Amino acid sequence: MLRSLGAALSLSIATPALSQSTTALTATERAIAGAVDAHNADALALLERIVNINSGTMNFAGVRQVADVLRPQLDALGFKTRWVDGASFNRAGHLVAEHAGPGSKIVLIGHLDTVFEPSSPFQRFERLNDSTARGPGVIDMKGGDVIILHALRALKDAGVLDRMNVTVVFNGDEEEAGTPVSAARQTLVDAAKGASLALGFEDGAGDPRTAVVSRRSAGSWTLRTTGIPAHSSQIFKPEFGAGAVYEASRILHEFYTRLSNEPYLTFNPGLALGGTLVKIDTTGTEGSASGKRNVDAEHMVVTGDLRTLSPEQHAKAQRTMREIVSHHLPKTQAEITFDDGYPPMAPTAGNRRLLAMYDKASRDLGYGPVVAVDPSRAGAADVSFIASTVPMIIDALGLSGHDDHTEKETADLSKLPSQTKRAALLIYRATQSAVRP
């Protein structure tokens, strides 16, 4: 989903040599970090290889091709892999890899698709210098996919992966979810059942000093109002009333008045059409209207989005909006419908505890602290679909960079090993103790 924040947010952190922080690590943890360094060239080569495969969401063959590159590498690590066909939700499908160890289950989440379809001129991985590269999906999120794979490889090389219960889900339609969305995300929901924690590998705010403990929802609403058509000279008379446009205006004004000051709640009306005749397409993003200045409007349709931070805020906002809609101007009617889309991921105590574990892993490796990013800077993502069932979740553990979703999408390649080490160490430590929210 769109999260570009510009080059100014691509802040760097110091990456000292591992020897500076070895006193904070056990021998096994030093072996994990060393394995990441030993295979960093392989990780960079893999990143270039999959970036050069076009996997725009609607390029089903390309999405499957990326999966075909990752799948044998997961097989070699001892995972049982399977492809979930996406025909039922009009997309390519998903790659799932399961490693059934004796510990509590951990879910790792990536995605195979990008926003760049075959028609885009932006198609190839390009090295800009030793530490940066530009390419379609290089940070959103093929860099994150590589971090997942090479963190697991480091755990395997250190001899600890065999005892772990890890499930990896690479969705094939994160950038444009299939329909119905419930079917498109059922694989992820099923994979997360019984999991103690989940880690998402989106690029987040592009700053490796931050991670995501909460995400706002991304749903939509449609408001339809009707009035009595009449000559405009008769508007406001008792028998004809206020018309559809005034009714919609009243409702939107009350939305603003009653809800606009609530933190993290937004409800943007993105399209509004009113008149004698109104037509809106099935996506709610395009339409037409016709009418005359001297005729009271009979119809108005407004479509917008709704973003909330928690299920409670989401439910409250919908109740308030429905209540506002239920009070009509004279001789008008109105109704509002909601499409919930991506659910919210609330900033729970469990998520904050997992962030604290990630922060400590980063500090122990010598890479400095990690804090939670403001949720207003964290768009919707797949982790939100399991927020109600998995007690501990953080996201944005992927590759740092800037300008994702644009033809300037650029990765900071120098952060690939540090991000991989931090993820691997968090996974290892989380499996060494009984993790509870």
C-alpha positions as CSV (number, residue, x, y, z in Angstrom):
1,M,0.0,0.0,0.0
2,L,1.2,3.7,-0.6
3,R,3.8,4.7,2.0
4,S,6.3,6.8,0.1
5,L,7.8,9.5,2.5
6,G,10.6,10.9,0.4
7,A,14.3,10.8,0.6
8,A,14.4,13.0,3.7
9,L,13.1,10.1,5.8
10,S,15.8,7.7,4.7
11,L,17.8,8.3,7.9
12,S,20.9,6.2,8.6
13,I,22.1,4.5,11.7
14,A,25.6,3.5,12.6
15,T,26.5,-0.1,11.8
16,P,29.6,-0.8,13.8
17,A,31.6,-4.0,13.4
18,L,30.1,-7.0,15.3
19,S,33.2,-7.1,17.5
20,Q,32.1,-3.9,19.2
21,S,29.0,-5.6,20.7
22,T,30.0,-9.2,21.1
23,T,29.9,-9.0,24.9
24,A,26.1,-8.6,24.7
25,L,25.7,-11.7,22.6
26,T,26.0,-15.4,23.3
27,A,28.2,-17.7,21.3
28,T,25.1,-18.9,19.3
29,E,24.0,-15.3,18.7
30,R,27.5,-14.4,17.4
31,A,27.3,-17.4,15.1
32,I,23.9,-16.2,13.7
33,A,25.3,-12.7,13.1
34,G,28.4,-14.2,11.5
35,A,26.3,-16.3,9.2
36,V,24.4,-13.2,7.9
37,D,27.7,-11.6,7.0
38,A,29.0,-14.7,5.3
39,H,26.0,-14.8,3.0
40,N,25.4,-11.1,2.4
41,A,26.7,-11.3,-1.2
42,D,24.2,-14.1,-1.9
43,A,21.5,-12.0,-0.4
44,L,22.3,-9.1,-2.6
45,A,22.4,-11.4,-5.7
46,L,19.0,-12.8,-4.7
47,L,17.6,-9.3,-4.3
48,E,18.7,-8.2,-7.8
49,R,17.4,-11.4,-9.3
50,I,13.9,-11.1,-7.9
51,V,13.7,-7.3,-8.5
52,N,14.4,-8.0,-12.2
53,I,11.3,-10.2,-12.3
54,N,8.2,-8.1,-13.0
55,S,5.6,-9.1,-10.4
56,G,3.0,-6.3,-10.7
57,T,0.0,-7.6,-8.8
58,M,-2.0,-8.3,-12.0
59,N,1.0,-10.0,-13.7
60,F,0.1,-13.4,-12.3
61,A,2.9,-15.2,-14.2
62,G,5.4,-12.8,-12.7
63,V,4.1,-13.2,-9.2
64,R,4.4,-17.0,-9.5
65,Q,7.9,-16.6,-11.0
66,V,9.1,-14.8,-7.9
67,A,7.6,-17.6,-5.8
68,D,9.4,-20.1,-7.9
69,V,12.7,-18.5,-7.0
70,L,12.1,-18.4,-3.3
71,R,10.4,-21.7,-2.9
72,P,13.4,-24.0,-3.5
73,Q,15.5,-22.0,-1.1
74,L,12.9,-22.5,1.6
75,D,12.7,-26.2,0.8
76,A,16.5,-26.4,1.2
77,L,16.1,-25.0,4.8
78,G,13.7,-27.8,5.7
79,F,10.4,-26.0,5.1
80,K,7.4,-27.7,3.6
81,T,6.2,-25.3,0.9
82,R,2.9,-25.0,-1.0
83,W,1.3,-22.7,-3.5
84,V,-2.2,-21.5,-2.8
85,D,-3.9,-20.7,-6.1
86,G,-5.7,-17.3,-6.1
87,A,-8.4,-18.0,-8.7
88,S,-11.1,-17.8,-6.1
89,F,-10.2,-14.2,-5.3
90,N,-9.0,-13.1,-8.8
91,R,-5.3,-13.0,-8.1
92,A,-2.2,-15.1,-8.7
93,G,-2.0,-16.7,-5.2
94,H,0.2,-17.1,-2.2
95,L,3.4,-19.0,-1.2
96,V,3.3,-20.7,2.2
97,A,6.2,-22.3,3.9
98,E,5.9,-24.3,7.2
99,H,8.6,-25.5,9.5
100,A,7.1,-27.6,12.3
101,G,9.4,-27.4,15.2
102,P,8.5,-28.1,18.9
103,G,8.3,-24.4,20.0
104,S,5.6,-21.8,19.9
105,K,4.6,-20.7,16.4
106,I,6.1,-17.6,14.8
107,V,4.6,-16.2,11.6
108,L,6.8,-14.2,9.1
109,I,4.9,-12.1,6.5
110,G,6.1,-10.8,3.1
111,H,4.6,-10.3,-0.3
112,L,5.6,-11.2,-3.8
113,D,3.9,-8.4,-5.8
114,T,4.7,-4.8,-6.6
115,V,2.8,-1.8,-7.9
116,F,4.7,-1.9,-11.1
117,E,2.9,-3.8,-13.9
118,P,4.6,-4.8,-17.2
119,S,3.4,-1.6,-18.8
120,S,5.6,0.5,-16.4
121,P,8.9,1.7,-17.8
122,F,10.5,1.0,-14.4
123,Q,11.6,-2.7,-14.7
124,R,15.2,-3.3,-13.7
125,F,17.5,-3.3,-10.7
126,E,20.2,-0.6,-11.0
127,R,23.2,-0.1,-8.8
128,L,23.7,3.6,-8.1
129,N,26.8,3.1,-6.0
130,D,28.2,0.5,-3.5
131,S,25.5,1.2,-1.0
132,T,22.4,2.0,-2.9
133,A,20.3,0.6,-5.7
134,R,17.1,1.5,-7.5
135,G,14.5,-0.9,-8.7
136,P,10.8,-1.8,-8.8
137,G,9.9,-3.3,-5.4
138,V,13.4,-3.2,-4.1
139,I,12.2,-2.1,-0.7
140,D,8.4,-2.7,-1.1
141,M,9.0,-5.4,-0.4
142,K,11.4,-7.7,-2.1
143,G,14.1,-6.5,0.2
144,G,12.0,-7.7,3.1
145,D,11.5,-11.0,1.4
146,V,15.2,-11.5,1.2
147,I,15.7,-10.5,4.8
148,I,13.2,-13.2,5.8
149,L,14.9,-15.9,3.8
150,H,18.5,-15.0,4.9
151,A,17.5,-14.6,8.5
152,L,16.2,-18.1,8.4
153,R,19.4,-19.3,6.6
154,A,21.5,-17.7,9.3
155,L,19.4,-19.6,12.0
156,K,19.9,-22.8,10.0
157,D,23.7,-22.3,9.7
158,A,23.9,-21.6,13.5
159,G,22.1,-24.9,14.1
160,V,19.0,-23.5,15.8
161,L,16.4,-23.5,13.1
162,D,15.5,-27.2,13.4
163,R,14.0,-26.6,16.8
164,M,11.8,-23.7,15.6
165,N,8.1,-23.6,14.7
166,V,8.0,-21.0,11.9
167,T,5.5,-20.3,9.2
168,V,6.2,-17.9,6.3
169,V,3.5,-16.4,4.2
170,F,4.3,-14.5,1.0
171,N,1.1,-13.0,-0.2
172,G,0.7,-12.4,-4.0
173,D,-1.6,-9.4,-3.8
174,E,-0.7,-7.0,-1.0
175,E,-0.5,-4.0,-3.3
176,E,-4.0,-4.6,-4.7
177,A,-5.9,-7.2,-2.6
178,G,-8.1,-9.7,-4.4
179,T,-11.8,-9.8,-4.0
180,P,-13.5,-10.8,-1.8
181,V,-10.8,-9.6,0.5
182,S,-11.9,-12.2,3.1
183,A,-11.0,-14.9,0.7
184,A,-7.8,-13.2,-0.4
185,R,-6.5,-13.1,3.2
186,Q,-7.9,-16.5,4.4
187,T,-4.5,-18.2,3.9
188,L,-2.8,-15.7,6.1
189,V,-5.5,-15.9,8.8
190,D,-5.3,-19.7,8.8
191,A,-1.5,-19.7,8.9
192,A,-1.5,-17.4,12.0
193,K,-3.9,-19.6,14.1
194,G,-2.1,-20.5,17.3
195,A,0.8,-18.2,16.7
196,S,2.4,-16.5,19.6
197,L,3.8,-13.6,17.5
198,A,4.1,-12.3,14.0
199,L,6.7,-10.2,12.2
200,G,6.0,-8.2,9.1
201,F,8.8,-7.2,6.7
202,E,7.4,-4.1,5.0
203,D,9.8,-1.2,4.6
204,G,7.6,1.0,6.9
205,A,8.7,4.6,7.3
206,G,12.1,4.0,5.6
207,D,13.9,4.6,8.9
208,P,15.6,1.5,10.6
209,R,15.4,3.3,13.9
210,T,11.6,2.7,13.9
211,A,9.2,-0.2,13.7
212,V,5.4,-0.4,13.5
213,V,3.4,-1.5,16.5
214,S,0.1,-0.1,15.1
215,R,-1.5,0.4,11.8
216,R,-4.7,2.2,10.9
217,S,-7.5,0.5,9.0
218,A,-8.2,1.2,5.3
219,G,-11.9,0.9,4.6
220,S,-14.4,2.8,2.5
221,W,-18.0,4.2,2.7
222,T,-20.7,5.3,0.3
223,L,-23.3,7.8,1.1
224,R,-26.4,8.1,-1.0
225,T,-29.0,10.8,-0.6
226,T,-32.3,11.4,-2.4
227,G,-34.8,14.3,-2.6
228,I,-37.9,15.3,-4.4
229,P,-37.2,16.7,-7.9
230,A,-39.0,20.0,-8.5
231,H,-38.5,23.5,-10.0
232,S,-35.8,25.2,-8.1
233,S,-38.2,28.1,-7.2
234,Q,-40.0,25.6,-5.0
235,I,-37.0,24.3,-3.0
236,F,-37.4,24.5,0.9
237,K,-41.2,24.5,0.6
238,P,-42.8,21.9,2.9
239,E,-44.1,19.8,0.0
240,F,-40.7,19.6,-1.7
241,G,-38.0,19.9,1.0
242,A,-34.3,20.5,0.7
243,G,-33.1,18.3,-2.1
244,A,-30.4,15.6,-2.2
245,V,-27.4,17.9,-2.3
246,Y,-28.3,19.8,0.8
247,E,-28.9,16.6,2.6
248,A,-25.5,15.3,1.7
249,S,-23.9,18.6,2.6
250,R,-25.6,18.5,6.0
251,I,-24.3,15.0,6.7
252,L,-20.7,15.8,5.6
253,H,-20.7,18.9,7.7
254,E,-21.8,16.9,10.8
255,F,-19.1,14.3,10.1
256,Y,-16.5,17.0,10.2
257,T,-18.0,18.8,13.2
258,R,-18.4,15.7,15.4
259,L,-15.5,13.5,14.3
260,S,-12.6,15.5,12.8
261,N,-10.8,16.2,16.1
262,E,-10.5,12.6,17.2
263,P,-6.9,11.4,17.0
264,Y,-5.9,9.1,14.2
265,L,-9.5,9.0,12.8
266,T,-9.9,10.2,9.2
267,F,-12.9,9.9,6.9
268,N,-12.1,11.6,3.6
269,P,-14.9,12.2,1.0
270,G,-13.0,11.6,-2.2
271,L,-15.8,11.7,-4.8
272,A,-19.1,13.5,-4.8
273,L,-21.7,13.7,-7.6
274,G,-25.2,15.2,-7.4
275,G,-28.0,16.1,-9.7
276,T,-31.1,14.8,-11.4
277,L,-29.3,11.7,-12.6
278,V,-26.1,10.2,-11.0
279,K,-24.1,7.2,-12.1
280,I,-21.1,5.7,-10.2
281,D,-19.1,2.7,-11.4
282,T,-18.6,-0.4,-9.3
283,T,-15.3,0.7,-7.9
284,G,-16.8,3.9,-6.5
285,T,-14.0,6.0,-8.1
286,E,-15.5,7.2,-11.3
287,G,-19.0,8.4,-12.4
288,S,-21.1,11.0,-14.0
289,A,-23.9,13.4,-13.1
290,S,-26.4,15.5,-15.0
291,G,-28.8,18.2,-13.8
292,K,-29.9,21.8,-14.3
293,R,-29.5,24.9,-12.2
294,N,-33.3,25.3,-12.0
295,V,-34.1,21.7,-11.0
296,D,-33.9,20.5,-7.4
297,A,-31.3,17.6,-7.2
298,E,-32.9,14.2,-6.8
299,H,-29.7,12.2,-6.1
300,M,-26.3,12.6,-4.6
301,V,-23.6,10.0,-4.1
302,V,-20.4,10.5,-2.0
303,T,-17.6,7.9,-1.7
304,G,-14.8,8.1,0.8
305,D,-12.4,6.2,2.9
306,L,-12.3,5.5,6.7
307,R,-9.1,5.0,8.7
308,T,-9.1,4.1,12.4
309,L,-6.5,3.0,14.9
310,S,-8.4,0.3,16.8
311,P,-11.5,-1.9,16.4
312,E,-13.2,0.1,19.1
313,Q,-12.5,3.4,17.3
314,H,-13.7,1.8,14.1
315,A,-17.0,0.7,15.6
316,K,-17.6,4.0,17.3
317,A,-16.9,6.0,14.1
318,Q,-19.4,3.9,12.1
319,R,-22.0,4.2,14.8
320,T,-21.6,8.0,14.9
321,M,-21.7,8.3,11.1
322,R,-24.9,6.1,10.9
323,E,-26.5,8.2,13.6
324,I,-25.8,11.4,11.7
325,V,-27.2,9.9,8.5
326,S,-30.4,8.8,10.2
327,H,-31.6,12.5,10.8
328,H,-32.9,13.9,7.5
329,L,-33.6,17.3,6.2
330,P,-37.3,17.8,5.1
331,K,-38.4,15.4,2.3
332,T,-35.0,13.7,1.9
333,Q,-33.6,10.3,2.6
334,A,-30.1,9.0,3.1
335,E,-28.2,5.8,3.7
336,I,-24.6,4.9,4.2
337,T,-22.8,1.6,3.6
338,F,-19.3,0.6,4.7
339,D,-16.7,-1.7,3.2
340,D,-14.2,-2.5,6.0
341,G,-11.3,-3.5,3.8
342,Y,-8.1,-3.6,5.8
343,P,-8.8,-3.8,9.6
344,P,-6.8,-1.7,12.1
345,M,-3.9,-3.0,14.1
346,A,-4.1,-1.5,17.6
347,P,-1.0,-0.5,19.6
348,T,-1.4,-3.3,22.2
349,A,0.8,-4.1,25.2
350,G,1.9,-7.3,23.4
351,N,3.0,-5.4,20.4
352,R,5.0,-2.9,22.6
353,R,6.6,-5.8,24.4
354,L,7.7,-7.4,21.1
355,L,9.1,-4.0,20.0
356,A,11.1,-3.9,23.3
357,M,12.6,-7.3,22.4
358,Y,13.5,-6.0,18.9
359,D,15.0,-2.8,20.4
360,K,17.2,-4.9,22.7
361,A,18.3,-7.1,19.9
362,S,19.3,-4.0,17.9
363,R,21.2,-2.5,20.8
364,D,23.0,-5.7,21.6
365,L,24.1,-6.0,18.0
366,G,25.4,-2.4,18.2
367,Y,22.8,-0.8,15.9
368,G,21.2,1.5,18.4
369,P,17.6,1.8,19.7
370,V,14.3,1.2,17.8
371,V,11.2,3.1,18.6
372,A,7.6,2.9,17.4
373,V,6.7,5.0,14.4
374,D,3.7,7.3,14.6
375,P,0.7,5.3,13.2
376,S,-0.2,8.3,11.0
377,R,2.9,7.4,9.0
378,A,2.1,3.7,8.8
379,G,-0.4,2.7,6.1
380,A,-2.4,-0.4,5.9
381,A,-0.7,-3.8,5.5
382,D,-1.3,-7.5,5.7
383,V,-0.3,-7.9,9.3
384,S,-3.5,-6.1,10.3
385,F,-5.6,-9.1,9.2
386,I,-4.2,-11.2,12.1
387,A,-4.1,-8.4,14.7
388,S,-7.2,-9.7,16.4
389,T,-5.8,-13.3,16.9
390,V,-2.0,-13.0,17.3
391,P,-1.1,-11.4,20.7
392,M,2.2,-9.8,19.6
393,I,3.0,-8.2,16.2
394,I,5.4,-5.7,14.8
395,D,6.0,-4.7,11.3
396,A,8.4,-2.6,9.1
397,L,11.4,-5.0,9.7
398,G,12.3,-4.8,6.0
399,L,14.9,-3.1,3.9
400,S,15.4,0.7,4.4
401,G,15.2,3.1,1.6
402,H,12.9,5.8,0.1
403,D,10.4,6.7,-2.6
404,D,8.6,3.3,-2.7
405,H,5.7,3.1,-5.2
406,T,7.5,5.5,-7.5
407,E,10.1,5.1,-10.3
408,K,12.7,6.4,-7.8
409,E,12.3,3.5,-5.4
410,T,15.7,3.2,-3.8
411,A,17.2,0.8,-1.3
412,D,20.0,1.4,1.2
413,L,21.9,-1.8,0.6
414,S,24.3,-1.2,3.5
415,K,21.4,-1.9,5.9
416,L,20.6,-5.3,4.4
417,P,23.0,-7.2,6.8
418,S,22.0,-5.2,9.9
419,Q,18.3,-5.6,9.3
420,T,18.8,-9.3,8.7
421,K,20.8,-9.8,11.9
422,R,18.2,-7.9,13.9
423,A,15.4,-10.1,12.6
424,A,17.3,-13.3,13.0
425,L,18.3,-12.5,16.6
426,L,14.7,-11.5,17.5
427,I,13.4,-14.8,16.1
428,Y,16.0,-16.7,17.9
429,R,15.4,-15.0,21.3
430,A,11.7,-15.2,21.0
431,T,11.9,-19.0,20.6
432,Q,14.2,-19.4,23.6
433,S,11.6,-18.3,26.2
434,A,7.9,-18.7,26.7
435,V,6.7,-15.5,25.0
436,R,3.6,-14.0,26.5
437,P,2.0,-10.6,25.8
